């Protein structure tokens, strides 16, 4: 019989040996599900660096946009301040022109204007309060050469015993400053001065006379200067003609003019306070004429401010204006005060915040990536332990099946058809360790056998 061969061998009802079923169970027990092998995640491992690069690019773009926005805002604010500064200069000069027009009206409404009348009129204007920067208002009388001595004698009779027309020397035509208010301090030096004798002043006086309009002189040194802390100066002239006589043509104007009302100006005094509390925001340079040269520089506000890197600002403006027929070139540049009025720290704040956020995002991404790797490693370690446990359980289950065992020698047949001692088979298929001894029955039998031996 196939199931005997000298040893007891059990069969199932379908004729297949139980050992085969046991082996199949054993094989299935050895099969352990594995975590699918993950493909190499090169991009995943690079993701922290990609996040850092991308974040820095976004930060750089935001910084660039913020910088452009700040620059646009600075340029717009600078342009506004330039227009404001130019407007204030023009408006101040227009106000001073109105003063001379008022004096001209005084002469037109009078047969003659005496010294006390002139002083009273100018005093009523309160120049120091309403017209800051104006040096004074005066009248320069034309004195023909033939009438010079009589003119000088008349002034000396008024009490000005040292009066004379200056500078000395013979000229075909003289002019003399006979009225100048306020008549004190620096203005006393101008009394009797012949402005027509100096070329720059003369050009402006002739322009005013021939065109019957306000005329401004070029850059001059005022006779009011004493030699200490001098300032560049200029003058405004307005012609005064004889009442009732025509002055429609140039010839009529030259014939019927009696003199000029005028105002002298010291540039620093004129510009003092014109820009208010924000004057330190701008460096303003005013040049006489259309050319900006060292010789034509009349005013530089930087002399009153600390020069430094701010004077090399990229915010620069050059504007040409005309006042009473005379061109001025005005250069304006931004100082540090103007930059501080615009929120120029935004790009730096964006850069710092962007850098911090970029580093945080990079750290979070790195944490997520490394956390996933640790999780995968933990799963794999768990599966390894499960596999080992399943293997141990499978080996134990090997002894739970129906074993082919010899009925006589008690040897066990393994799945390779080899017969093994019971101790050997069990030791190979489990962790059991054998120790040999006698059971009570066998021990009694052995002892009897020993006693029976001679």
C-alpha positions in Angstrom: 0.0 0.0 0.0 1.3 3.5 -0.9 0.5 4.8 2.6 2.5 2.1 4.5 6.1 1.2 3.5 6.7 -0.2 6.9 5.6 2.9 8.7 2.3 4.4 9.6 1.4 7.1 7.0 -2.0 8.8 7.1 -4.0 9.9 4.0 -6.8 12.3 3.3 -9.9 11.1 1.7 -8.8 12.2 -1.8 -5.6 10.1 -1.5 -3.2 13.0 -1.1 -0.9 12.8 1.9 -1.4 15.2 4.8 2.2 16.2 4.5 1.6 18.0 1.2 -1.2 20.0 2.8 1.0 20.8 5.7 3.8 21.9 3.3 1.3 24.2 1.4 0.3 25.7 4.7 3.9 26.2 5.6 4.6 27.9 2.3 1.7 30.2 2.7 2.8 31.0 6.2 6.2 32.0 4.9 4.7 34.4 2.5 4.8 37.9 4.1 3.3 41.0 2.4 6.0 43.6 1.7 5.8 47.4 1.3 6.1 48.1 -2.3 9.6 49.3 -3.1 9.4 53.0 -3.6 11.2 54.4 -6.7 14.0 56.8 -6.0 12.5 60.2 -5.0 15.3 62.5 -6.3 12.9 65.4 -6.9 11.4 64.8 -3.4 14.8 65.0 -1.8 15.6 68.2 -3.7 12.2 69.8 -2.8 13.6 71.8 0.2 16.2 73.4 -2.1 13.6 74.0 -4.8 11.3 75.6 -2.2 14.2 77.8 -1.0 15.1 78.9 -4.6 11.5 79.6 -5.5 10.9 81.5 -2.3 14.0 83.6 -2.8 12.9 84.3 -6.4 9.5 85.5 -5.2 11.2 87.6 -2.5 13.6 89.1 -5.1 10.6 89.9 -7.4 8.7 91.5 -4.5 11.8 93.5 -3.5 12.3 94.7 -7.1 8.6 95.7 -7.4 8.7 97.5 -4.0 11.9 99.3 -5.0 10.4 100.5 -8.2 7.3 101.6 -6.3 9.4 103.5 -3.8 11.4 105.1 -6.6 8.2 106.1 -8.4 6.9 107.6 -5.1 10.2 109.4 -4.5 10.2 110.8 -8.0 6.6 111.9 -7.8 7.2 113.5 -4.4 10.4 115.1 -5.6 8.7 116.5 -8.7 6.0 117.9 -6.5 8.5 119.6 -4.2 10.4 121.0 -7.2 7.2 122.5 -8.6 6.3 123.8 -5.2 9.8 125.4 -4.7 9.7 127.0 -8.1 6.2 128.3 -7.5 7.2 129.8 -4.2 10.1 131.6 -5.7 8.1 133.0 -8.6 5.2 134.0 -6.3 7.6 135.8 -3.9 9.1 137.8 -6.7 5.7 138.6 -8.1 4.7 140.0 -4.7 7.8 142.2 -4.7 7.0 143.4 -8.2 3.6 144.5 -6.9 5.4 146.7 -4.3 7.2 148.6 -7.2 4.0 148.8 -9.1 2.4 150.5 -6.1 5.3 153.1 -6.0 4.8 153.7 -9.7 1.1 154.3 -9.0 2.1 156.7 -6.3 4.1 158.8 -8.7 1.4 158.7 -11.4 -1.1 160.0 -8.9 1.1 162.8 -7.6 2.6 166.0 -9.2 5.7 165.2 -7.2 6.6 162.8 -4.4 8.5 164.3 -1.5 10.9 162.4 0.8 8.4 162.3 3.7 5.6 161.1 1.4 7.8 158.3 0.0 8.8 157.3 3.5 5.2 157.3 4.7 4.0 155.2 1.8 6.8 152.6 2.1 6.4 152.5 5.9 2.7 151.7 5.5 3.6 148.5 3.6 5.4 147.0 6.6 8.0 145.4 4.4 9.7 143.4 7.2 6.4 141.8 8.1 4.8 141.2 4.8 7.8 141.0 2.4 10.5 139.0 4.0 13.9 139.2 2.2 13.4 142.5 0.6 16.3 144.9 1.3 14.3 148.0 0.7 12.4 150.1 -1.8 14.0 153.2 -3.4 13.9 155.8 -6.1 16.8 156.6 -8.4 16.6 160.1 -10.0 18.1 161.0 -13.4 20.4 163.9 -13.1 21.7 165.5 -16.3 25.4 166.5 -16.2 24.4 170.2 -16.4 22.2 169.9 -13.3 24.5 167.9 -11.1 25.9 170.7 -9.0 22.4 172.1 -8.4 21.1 168.7 -7.5 23.9 168.1 -5.0 23.4 171.5 -3.4 19.7 171.0 -3.0 20.3 167.6 -1.2 22.8 169.2 1.1 20.4 171.9 2.0 18.0 169.1 3.1 20.5 168.3 5.8 22.7 165.7 4.0 25.8 167.7 4.2 28.1 164.9 3.0 25.9 164.0 0.1 27.4 163.5 -3.4 26.9 161.4 -6.4 29.1 158.3 -6.4 31.2 157.2 -8.1 33.0 160.4 -8.9 33.9 161.3 -12.4 32.4 163.1 -15.4 29.6 161.4 -17.2 27.0 162.7 -19.7 24.2 161.3 -17.5 24.0 160.7 -13.8 21.5 158.9 -11.6 21.4 159.0 -7.9 19.5 157.0 -5.2 17.7 159.8 -3.4 15.0 157.7 -1.7 15.6 154.4 0.0 13.4 153.0 2.7 14.0 151.9 5.3 16.7 154.6 5.4 19.0 153.0 7.9 21.8 150.4 8.5 23.0 148.9 5.2 20.8 151.2 3.0 22.7 154.3 4.1 25.6 153.1 2.0 23.5 153.2 -1.1 22.5 156.9 -0.7 23.8 158.9 -3.7 25.0 155.9 -5.6 24.8 156.2 -9.4 23.6 152.7 -10.5 23.6 153.8 -14.2 27.4 153.9 -14.0 27.7 150.1 -13.5 27.2 148.0 -16.6 25.0 145.2 -15.2 22.6 147.6 -13.5 22.6 149.9 -16.5 21.5 147.1 -18.8 18.5 146.4 -16.6 17.6 150.1 -16.2 17.7 150.7 -20.0 15.6 147.5 -20.6 13.0 148.8 -18.1 13.1 152.3 -19.6 12.9 151.3 -23.3 10.2 148.6 -22.8 8.2 150.4 -20.1 8.2 147.2 -17.9 9.7 145.6 -14.9 13.3 144.6 -15.5 15.7 142.5 -13.3 19.4 142.9 -13.3 22.0 140.2 -13.4 24.2 139.1 -10.5 25.8 142.1 -8.8 27.5 143.1 -5.5 25.2 145.5 -3.8 26.7 148.7 -2.4 25.0 147.7 0.9 27.6 145.0 1.4 30.2 145.8 4.0 32.8 143.1 3.2 31.6 140.6 5.9 29.3 137.7 5.1 28.5 139.1 1.7 25.8 137.7 -0.5 25.1 137.8 -4.2 22.6 140.5 -5.1 20.3 141.7 -7.9 17.8 144.5 -8.4 14.4 145.1 -9.8 13.7 148.2 -11.8 10.5 149.9 -12.9 10.6 153.2 -14.9 8.9 156.4 -13.7 7.9 158.8 -16.5 6.8 162.5 -16.2 3.1 162.7 -15.7 1.0 164.0 -18.6 3.7 163.3 -21.2 3.6 160.5 -23.7 5.8 157.4 -23.5 4.4 155.1 -26.2 7.6 154.9 -28.2 11.2 154.2 -27.2 12.2 157.8 -28.1 9.4 159.2 -26.0 10.3 157.0 -23.1 13.9 158.1 -23.2 12.9 161.7 -23.3 10.3 161.7 -20.6 11.7 159.3 -18.0 12.6 160.9 -14.7 14.0 157.9 -12.9 13.3 154.4 -11.6 11.8 152.9 -8.5 13.7 149.8 -7.5 14.4 147.2 -4.9 17.7 145.6 -4.1 17.8 142.0 -3.0 20.4 139.9 -1.2 19.9 136.3 -2.3 20.3 134.5 1.0 18.0 136.9 2.7 15.5 136.6 -0.1 15.4 132.8 0.1 15.3 132.7 3.9 12.2 130.9 5.0 10.7 130.6 1.5 10.5 126.8 1.8 9.3 126.6 5.3 10.0 123.8 7.7 10.9 121.4 4.9 13.7 123.5 3.5 16.3 120.9 4.5 14.7 118.4 2.1 16.2 120.1 -1.0 19.4 121.6 -2.1 18.6 124.6 -4.3 21.1 126.4 -6.5 20.1 129.5 -8.4 22.2 130.7 -11.3 22.0 134.0 -13.1 21.2 133.5 -16.8 20.9 130.3 -18.8 24.3 128.8 -18.0 25.1 127.1 -14.6 28.6 128.2 -13.9 30.5 129.0 -10.7 30.6 132.7 -11.6 26.8 132.8 -12.2 25.9 131.0 -8.9 23.7 133.4 -6.9 22.4 131.0 -4.2 23.2 127.6 -2.9 21.1 126.3 0.0 23.7 123.5 0.7 25.8 126.1 2.4 23.3 126.0 5.2 23.1 122.1 5.2 25.5 119.4 5.9 27.1 118.3 2.6 27.5 114.6 2.0 26.3 111.7 0.1 22.8 113.2 -0.1 24.2 115.8 -2.5 25.0 113.1 -4.9 21.3 112.1 -5.1 19.9 110.6 -8.3 16.9 112.9 -7.8 18.0 116.0 -9.8 16.1 118.8 -11.5 17.1 121.7 -13.7 14.5 124.3 -14.4 14.7 127.6 -16.3 12.5 130.4 -15.3 12.2 134.1 -16.2 11.6 136.9 -13.8 11.0 140.4 -15.0 12.7 139.5 -18.3 15.8 137.9 -16.7 16.4 134.1 -17.0 17.4 132.1 -13.9 18.5 128.5 -14.0 17.5 126.6 -10.9 19.1 123.3 -10.0 17.4 121.3 -7.3 18.5 118.0 -5.8 17.0 115.8 -3.0 18.6 115.7 0.4 18.2 113.0 3.0 15.3 114.8 4.5 13.2 114.2 1.4 14.1 110.5 1.3 13.0 110.1 4.9 9.5 111.5 4.1 8.9 108.6 1.7 8.6 105.1 3.1 11.8 103.9 1.5 12.3 101.1 4.1 9.7 98.9 2.5 12.1 97.0 0.1 14.4 96.2 3.0 11.5 95.0 5.1 10.2 92.8 2.3 13.7 91.4 1.7 14.2 90.5 5.4 10.6 89.1 5.7 11.0 87.2 2.5 14.3 85.7 3.6 12.9 84.6 6.9 9.8 83.1 5.3 11.9 81.4 2.7 14.0 79.8 5.4 10.9 78.7 7.4 9.3 77.2 4.3 12.5 75.4 3.5 12.8 74.0 7.0 9.1 72.9 7.0 9.6 71.1 3.6 12.8 69.5 4.9 10.9 68.4 8.0 8.1 66.9 5.9 10.5 65.1 3.6 12.6 63.6 6.4 9.5 62.8 8.4 8.2 60.8 5.5 11.5 58.9 5.2 11.4 58.1 8.9 7.8 56.9 8.5 8.7 54.7 5.6 11.7 53.3 7.5 9.4 52.6 10.5 6.9 50.8 8.3 9.6 48.7 6.8 11.1 47.8 10.2 7.6 46.9 11.4 7.1 44.6 8.4 10.5 43.0 9.0 9.5 42.3 12.6 6.1 40.9 11.4 7.9 38.7 8.9 10.2 37.3 11.5 7.2 36.7 13.8 5.2 35.1 11.0 8.2 32.9 10.2 8.5 31.8 13.8 4.8 31.2 14.0 5.0 29.2 10.7 7.8 27.1 12.1 5.7 26.4 15.2 2.8 25.5 13.0 5.0 22.9 11.3 4.6 20.8 14.4 0.9 21.2 14.5 0.2 19.2 11.4 -0.1 15.4 11.0 3.4 14.0 11.0 4.4 10.7 9.3 6.0 8.7 12.2 7.3 5.2 12.2 5.1 3.0 14.5 8.2 1.1 15.6 11.3 3.3 15.8 9.3 6.5 16.1 11.4 8.3 13.4 9.7 11.1 11.6 9.7 11.6 7.8 10.4 15.2 6.6 9.2 16.8 3.4 12.3 15.4 1.6 11.3 11.8 2.5 14.2 11.6 4.9 13.6 9.8 8.3 14.9 11.6 11.3 15.1 10.9 14.9 12.2 12.6 16.7 14.5 14.8 18.7 16.4 15.9 15.6 13.2 16.7 13.7 11.6 18.7 16.5 14.9 20.6 17.2 15.1 21.6 13.5 11.5 22.7 13.3 11.2 24.6 16.6 13.2 26.2 19.3 12.7 23.2 21.6 15.8 21.8 23.4 15.8 18.2 24.6 17.1 16.8 27.9 17.2 13.1 28.4 16.0 11.1 31.4 13.6 8.3 32.4 9.9 8.4 33.0 8.8 6.5 36.1 7.7 3.5 34.1 10.8 3.3 32.1 13.0 3.9 35.1 11.3 1.0 36.9 11.8 -1.2 33.9 15.4 -0.2 33.5 16.1 -1.0 37.2 14.5 -4.4 36.8 16.6 -5.1 33.8 19.7 -4.1 35.7 18.8 -6.4 38.6 18.3 -9.2 36.2 21.7 -9.0 34.8 24.3 -11.3 36.5 
